[in-house]
Amino acid sequence: MTKQLSLAGKPVDPPVVLAPMAGITNLPFRKLCREQGAGIYVCEMITAAALVERNPKTMRLIEFDAEEETRSLQLYGVDPDGMRRAVAMVAEEDLADHIDLNFGCPVPKVTRRGGGSALPWKRELFRQIVTAAVDTAAQAGIPVTVKMRKGIDDEHLTYVDAGRIAEDAGVAWVALHGRTAAERYSGTADWEAVASLKAALEIPVLGNGDIWEADDALRLVEESGCDGVVVGRGCLGRPWLFGDLEAAFRGRSAAGGQGREGGFERRLPTLGEVAQVMSRHAALLVDWIASAETYETRRNIPAEEHGCKEFRKHVAWYLKGFPVGGELRRSLAMVSSLAELDDLLGKLDADAPFPESALGKPRGRTNSPGKVTLPEGWLDDRDDCTVPEGAELDTSGG
Ligand SMILES: Cc1cc2nc3c(=O)[nH]c(=O)nc-3n(C[C@H](O)[C@H](O)[C@H](O)COP(=O)(O)O)c2cc1C
């Protein structure tokens, strides 16, 4: 039975979470998404060590907009003591209202050292880290959640064990990306695994992976019985997806549980409307960078140029499938000022309709599977609690 999702007693309605994405889900991007629909919008991954050391880049990444009702912070850590210190800092300094723990990162530099998606294999260490976070956060009434993958590879699945451990530790929910670390972003997400986890746990389970359109979210809930969804790459270049998701979930309830056939309004902006969102996204990035207090976090280049450079990676996602000439596309992807951006956006065919061909299609990372490199002897003893050496990253973000 699907449960009403809530955090610290407050309903999460619709049950939609913006997936933490390093290099993407900064304050401006979250604001853009939040303006479209309700839900929880998680910041970029923050490493426990960098937070405790008050690394300037990290302190910048944990800034929230005054209008962010649920300040949602994702922490990465491999050491129970380090995690306790980081969570205590969040609690004492009132830095966030929700802490999500990252146990899903498949990046080789992380798994090679036993972090991210490699860590739940060490179930006792995993228990200690999650318990340290939950117990410390509880003193300030901050709910903790866990985000994870299915496991290291098909021979080393961890998600059901990890889900049970996290449930025992007292997390508010677990979110499962239906892929192993070895799969990275290849193939399709295994929603049956989400159903298995839902069947195994009492606490809410959120499904994640390959929600490209709002009806995918409803289908994931229907097929797996999960209590909510976490949406990542589907919103790249499409922050209005959160409006569709809200309409879809509300449409479903209004239609008395008729599911996706109940119908909901899907936003299909014209190229002119997309251009307006692009312009606003870039301006928000520039404003945010300009507000940085120290030169160090500004990368020593003018805020406008820095913001426009940050925006460049979003250009191809926004324009995907629209009829835009190669030269204009290239110029947009090299933009250095807001005036230049607006000038180039003015050259687009504002009336071009949203390309149906881009609907339901993967966007962002879609790399191939690969062997997961682990620390030597990592698989030998699941109950060994030794903190993996060098895995406590000291930089946050991507
Ligand atoms: C660019 C990028 C950065 C990501 N960074 C993080 C991260 O910092 N923390 C995390 O838990 N997952 C991260 N992920 C994984 C996503 O949160 C999500 O689990 C994954 O993309 C699958 O969901 P999707 O199919 O909706 O994209 C990242 C994914 C992408 C594409």
Ligand as a Chemical Component Dictionary entry (heavy atoms), coordinates in Angstrom:
data_LIG
# 
_chem_comp.id                   LIG 
_chem_comp.type                 NON-POLYMER 
_chem_comp.pdbx_formal_charge   0 
_chem_comp.three_letter_code    LIG 
# 
loop_
_chem_comp_atom.comp_id 
_chem_comp_atom.atom_id 
_chem_comp_atom.alt_atom_id 
_chem_comp_atom.type_symbol 
_chem_comp_atom.charge 
_chem_comp_atom.model_Cartn_x 
_chem_comp_atom.model_Cartn_y 
_chem_comp_atom.model_Cartn_z 
_chem_comp_atom.pdbx_ordinal 
LIG C1  C1  C 0 25.116 14.874 -13.360 1  
LIG C2  C2  C 0 24.659 13.958 -12.257 2  
LIG C3  C3  C 0 25.094 14.172 -10.968 3  
LIG C4  C4  C 0 24.676 13.337 -9.932  4  
LIG N1  N1  N 0 25.083 13.601 -8.647  5  
LIG C5  C5  C 0 24.557 12.874 -7.629  6  
LIG C6  C6  C 0 24.856 13.209 -6.268  7  
LIG O1  O1  O 0 25.575 14.160 -5.978  8  
LIG N2  N2  N 0 24.287 12.448 -5.285  9  
LIG C7  C7  C 0 23.475 11.370 -5.581  10 
LIG O2  O2  O 0 22.984 10.705 -4.654  11 
LIG N3  N3  N 0 23.198 11.033 -6.845  12 
LIG C8  C8  C 0 23.700 11.769 -7.865  13 
LIG N4  N4  N 0 23.342 11.461 -9.151  14 
LIG C9  C9  C 0 22.395 10.379 -9.383  15 
LIG C10 C10 C 0 20.957 10.922 -9.427  16 
LIG O3  O3  O 0 20.609 11.494 -8.182  17 
LIG C11 C11 C 0 19.951 9.798  -9.773  18 
LIG O4  O4  O 0 19.982 8.821  -8.770  19 
LIG C12 C12 C 0 20.259 9.135  -11.113 20 
LIG O5  O5  O 0 20.528 10.098 -12.106 21 
LIG C13 C13 C 0 19.085 8.255  -11.567 22 
LIG O6  O6  O 0 17.900 8.987  -11.663 23 
LIG P1  P1  P 0 17.360 9.536  -13.087 24 
LIG O7  O7  O 0 17.221 8.353  -13.999 25 
LIG O8  O8  O 0 16.052 10.192 -12.750 26 
LIG O9  O9  O 0 18.390 10.474 -13.601 27 
LIG C14 C14 C 0 23.791 12.257 -10.193 28 
LIG C15 C15 C 0 23.362 12.039 -11.517 29 
LIG C16 C16 C 0 23.773 12.873 -12.545 30 
LIG C17 C17 C 0 23.260 12.610 -13.929 31 
# 
loop_
_chem_comp_bond.comp_id 
_chem_comp_bond.atom_id_1 
_chem_comp_bond.atom_id_2 
_chem_comp_bond.value_order 
_chem_comp_bond.pdbx_ordinal 
LIG C1  C2  SING 1  
LIG C2  C3  SING 2  
LIG C2  C16 DOUB 3  
LIG C3  C4  DOUB 4  
LIG C4  N1  SING 5  
LIG C4  C14 SING 6  
LIG N1  C5  DOUB 7  
LIG C5  C6  SING 8  
LIG C5  C8  SING 9  
LIG C6  O1  DOUB 10 
LIG C6  N2  SING 11 
LIG N2  C7  SING 12 
LIG C7  O2  DOUB 13 
LIG C7  N3  SING 14 
LIG N3  C8  DOUB 15 
LIG C8  N4  SING 16 
LIG N4  C9  SING 17 
LIG N4  C14 SING 18 
LIG C9  C10 SING 19 
LIG C10 O3  SING 20 
LIG C10 C11 SING 21 
LIG C11 O4  SING 22 
LIG C11 C12 SING 23 
LIG C12 O5  SING 24 
LIG C12 C13 SING 25 
LIG C13 O6  SING 26 
LIG O6  P1  SING 27 
LIG P1  O7  DOUB 28 
LIG P1  O8  SING 29 
LIG P1  O9  SING 30 
LIG C14 C15 DOUB 31 
LIG C15 C16 SING 32 
LIG C16 C17 SING 33 
# 
